[in-house]
Amino acid sequence: GQICKKYASIDSRINYIINKKNIGSGLNFLKVVELSMKENAKYFFFARGDAFYSEKFIEKSVLSLEKSNDVILAYAIPKWVNSKSKVLDRNDITYYNSKNSDILIRSALAILNKPFQLYGIIRSKYVKIFFKDFKPFIGVDNVLIFFLSLNGSFDLIKDENWYRRYNYKNENYRDRMNRYRNILLEKKYSIRSMLPIIYQFYKYINIIICSDFSMLIKFKL
């Protein structure tokens, strides 16, 4: 907090906002989205408190976005680290570059991979479109990445890294779903809560139907 206050005092572009209590990463993400909706920022970037980045990640990501209008998101190679910042040898890390790929390949990559791309730098315009009249649900990160994939490509900044501390040792699927329910949902017994995977696919279909794509593209998707 002191570091943030220091830079906020010397740079008017920085606003320091603190929650009265720890609301968790999920609600923190939504709060950052809510705050960004009021700004006219060109890019959106959610930096987790338990993560750190290579020195030139932001610079190179912005350069990628500035060079190509087709690129909607730029991100670094993700790596898990322990409490001492040592890189962990885990097989649940996925990353890819969808530049120069057609919409079918981009959407397939988005659905089949974990949404680590969410912690890259995104064009704010599309974040605002996605979260307009938004209601929280489990899997919003997956659906957001799918939505973004339909609107542009993802550029992997190969010589930069994003390091995230692994805090969920021995957590199984049921524990993870309960954690998400407690963080995101007010109603614990609903379709959004009890059938999260089905609700996600409903959101995928709804995004396709509401898009401006031709009927042929919608059918293929």
C-alpha positions as CSV (number, residue, x, y, z in Angstrom):
1,G,0.0,0.0,0.0
2,Q,2.8,2.4,0.8
3,I,4.4,1.9,-2.6
4,C,1.1,2.6,-4.3
5,K,0.6,5.8,-2.2
6,K,4.1,7.0,-3.1
7,Y,3.5,6.7,-6.8
8,A,0.0,8.2,-6.6
9,S,1.5,11.2,-4.9
10,I,3.9,11.9,-7.8
11,D,1.7,10.8,-10.8
12,S,-1.8,12.2,-11.2
13,R,-2.7,9.3,-13.5
14,I,-2.6,6.9,-10.5
15,N,-5.5,6.5,-8.2
16,Y,-5.0,4.6,-4.9
17,I,-8.2,2.8,-3.7
18,I,-8.3,0.4,-0.8
19,N,-11.1,-2.0,0.2
20,K,-12.3,-2.0,3.8
21,K,-11.7,-5.7,3.9
22,N,-10.2,-8.5,1.7
23,I,-12.9,-9.3,-0.9
24,G,-10.8,-11.9,-2.8
25,S,-9.4,-11.8,-6.3
26,G,-12.7,-12.5,-8.1
27,L,-14.6,-9.5,-6.7
28,N,-11.4,-7.4,-6.9
29,F,-11.3,-8.0,-10.6
30,L,-15.0,-7.0,-11.0
31,K,-14.3,-3.9,-8.9
32,V,-11.4,-2.9,-11.2
33,V,-13.7,-3.4,-14.2
34,E,-16.3,-1.2,-12.5
35,L,-13.8,1.5,-11.9
36,S,-12.4,1.3,-15.4
37,M,-15.9,1.7,-16.9
38,K,-15.8,5.3,-15.6
39,E,-12.5,6.1,-17.3
40,N,-11.5,6.7,-20.9
41,A,-8.4,4.4,-20.7
42,K,-7.2,2.8,-23.9
43,Y,-6.1,-0.4,-22.2
44,F,-7.2,-2.6,-19.3
45,F,-4.8,-4.5,-17.1
46,F,-5.6,-6.5,-14.0
47,A,-2.4,-7.1,-12.0
48,R,-2.9,-9.6,-9.2
49,G,-1.4,-9.0,-5.8
50,D,0.2,-12.5,-5.8
51,A,1.8,-12.1,-9.2
52,F,4.8,-10.3,-10.7
53,Y,6.0,-9.7,-14.3
54,S,9.1,-9.5,-16.4
55,E,10.5,-6.0,-16.5
56,K,9.5,-5.1,-20.1
57,F,6.2,-7.0,-20.3
58,I,4.0,-3.9,-20.3
59,E,6.2,-2.0,-22.7
60,K,6.3,-4.9,-25.2
61,S,2.6,-5.7,-24.9
62,V,1.5,-2.1,-25.5
63,L,3.9,-2.0,-28.5
64,S,2.2,-5.1,-29.9
65,L,-1.3,-3.6,-29.5
66,E,-0.2,-0.3,-31.1
67,K,1.4,-2.1,-34.1
68,S,-1.7,-4.2,-35.0
69,N,-5.4,-3.3,-34.7
70,D,-6.2,-7.0,-35.0
71,V,-4.5,-7.8,-31.7
72,I,-7.0,-7.3,-28.9
73,L,-4.9,-8.7,-26.1
74,A,-1.2,-9.2,-25.4
75,Y,0.2,-11.4,-22.6
76,A,3.4,-13.0,-21.3
77,I,4.2,-16.7,-20.8
78,P,2.6,-17.7,-17.5
79,K,4.5,-19.6,-14.8
80,W,3.6,-20.8,-11.4
81,V,5.9,-20.0,-8.5
82,N,6.0,-20.9,-4.8
83,S,6.1,-18.6,-1.8
84,K,9.9,-18.0,-2.4
85,S,9.3,-17.1,-6.1
86,K,10.8,-20.4,-7.3
87,V,9.3,-21.6,-10.6
88,L,7.2,-24.7,-10.1
89,D,7.2,-27.6,-12.6
90,R,3.5,-27.9,-13.2
91,N,1.6,-29.2,-16.3
92,D,-1.5,-27.0,-16.0
93,I,0.0,-24.0,-17.7
94,T,-1.3,-23.3,-21.2
95,Y,-0.5,-20.5,-23.6
96,Y,-0.7,-19.8,-27.3
97,N,-0.4,-17.1,-30.0
98,S,-3.5,-16.7,-32.2
99,K,-2.2,-13.9,-34.4
100,N,-3.0,-14.6,-38.1
101,S,-5.6,-17.2,-37.1
102,D,-9.1,-17.2,-38.3
103,I,-12.1,-16.8,-35.9
104,L,-12.8,-20.6,-35.7
105,I,-9.3,-21.4,-34.5
106,R,-9.2,-18.4,-32.1
107,S,-12.5,-19.4,-30.5
108,A,-11.4,-23.1,-30.2
109,L,-8.2,-22.1,-28.6
110,A,-10.1,-19.9,-26.1
111,I,-12.4,-22.7,-25.1
112,L,-9.8,-25.5,-24.9
113,N,-7.2,-23.7,-22.9
114,K,-7.2,-22.2,-19.4
115,P,-7.8,-18.4,-19.4
116,F,-4.3,-17.2,-18.3
117,Q,-4.6,-14.6,-21.1
118,L,-6.9,-12.7,-18.8
119,Y,-3.9,-11.2,-17.0
120,G,-2.5,-9.6,-20.1
121,I,-3.2,-6.1,-21.4
122,I,-6.6,-5.8,-23.2
123,R,-8.2,-3.1,-25.2
124,S,-10.6,-1.4,-22.8
125,K,-13.3,-1.0,-25.4
126,Y,-14.1,-4.7,-25.4
127,V,-13.9,-5.1,-21.6
128,K,-16.6,-2.4,-21.3
129,I,-18.8,-4.0,-23.9
130,F,-18.6,-7.4,-22.2
131,F,-19.3,-6.2,-18.7
132,K,-22.2,-3.9,-19.5
133,D,-25.2,-4.9,-17.4
134,F,-23.1,-7.7,-16.0
135,K,-24.1,-10.2,-13.3
136,P,-21.4,-12.4,-11.7
137,F,-21.2,-16.1,-12.5
138,I,-18.6,-18.9,-12.1
139,G,-16.4,-19.1,-15.2
140,V,-16.6,-15.4,-16.2
141,D,-12.9,-15.5,-17.0
142,N,-13.4,-18.3,-19.6
143,V,-16.4,-16.6,-21.2
144,L,-14.6,-13.2,-21.3
145,I,-11.6,-14.8,-23.1
146,F,-14.0,-16.5,-25.6
147,F,-15.7,-13.1,-26.3
148,L,-12.4,-11.5,-26.8
149,S,-11.3,-14.2,-29.2
150,L,-14.2,-13.5,-31.4
151,N,-13.2,-9.9,-31.7
152,G,-9.5,-10.2,-32.3
153,S,-6.3,-12.1,-31.8
154,F,-4.0,-12.7,-28.8
155,D,-0.3,-12.0,-29.1
156,L,2.0,-14.0,-26.9
157,I,5.1,-12.0,-25.8
158,K,7.4,-14.9,-25.9
159,D,10.5,-13.4,-24.3
160,E,8.6,-12.1,-21.2
161,N,7.0,-13.9,-18.3
162,W,4.1,-13.6,-15.9
163,Y,4.7,-15.3,-12.5
164,R,1.8,-16.2,-10.2
165,R,2.1,-17.7,-6.8
166,Y,0.4,-21.0,-6.4
167,N,-1.9,-20.7,-3.3
168,Y,-4.3,-23.6,-3.8
169,K,-2.3,-26.7,-2.9
170,N,-4.4,-29.9,-2.5
171,E,-7.6,-28.0,-3.6
172,N,-9.9,-30.3,-5.5
173,Y,-12.6,-29.4,-8.0
174,R,-15.4,-29.3,-5.4
175,D,-13.4,-27.1,-3.1
176,R,-12.7,-24.7,-5.9
177,M,-16.3,-24.5,-7.0
178,N,-17.3,-23.7,-3.4
179,R,-14.7,-21.0,-3.2
180,Y,-16.0,-19.4,-6.3
181,R,-19.6,-19.6,-5.1
182,N,-18.7,-17.9,-1.8
183,I,-16.8,-15.2,-3.5
184,L,-18.9,-14.4,-6.6
185,L,-22.5,-15.4,-6.0
186,E,-25.2,-14.1,-3.6
187,K,-27.6,-16.9,-4.4
188,K,-25.9,-20.2,-3.6
189,Y,-28.7,-22.3,-5.2
190,S,-29.3,-21.3,-8.8
191,I,-28.4,-22.5,-12.3
192,R,-25.4,-20.2,-12.2
193,S,-24.2,-21.7,-9.0
194,M,-25.1,-25.4,-9.3
195,L,-24.5,-25.9,-13.0
196,P,-21.6,-23.6,-13.8
197,I,-20.4,-25.5,-16.9
198,I,-23.8,-25.6,-18.5
199,Y,-24.2,-21.9,-17.7
200,Q,-20.9,-21.1,-19.3
201,F,-22.0,-22.8,-22.6
202,Y,-25.2,-20.9,-22.4
203,K,-23.2,-17.7,-22.3
204,Y,-21.0,-18.9,-25.2
205,I,-24.1,-19.5,-27.3
206,N,-25.7,-16.2,-26.3
207,I,-22.5,-14.3,-27.3
208,I,-22.6,-15.9,-30.7
209,I,-26.3,-15.3,-31.3
210,C,-26.0,-11.6,-30.3
211,S,-22.9,-11.0,-32.4
212,D,-22.9,-9.2,-35.8
213,F,-21.4,-12.2,-37.6
214,S,-23.1,-13.7,-40.6
215,M,-25.4,-16.7,-40.2
216,L,-22.7,-18.9,-41.8
217,I,-20.1,-17.8,-39.2
218,K,-22.6,-18.2,-36.4
219,F,-23.4,-21.7,-37.6
220,K,-19.7,-22.7,-37.8
221,L,-19.1,-21.4,-34.3
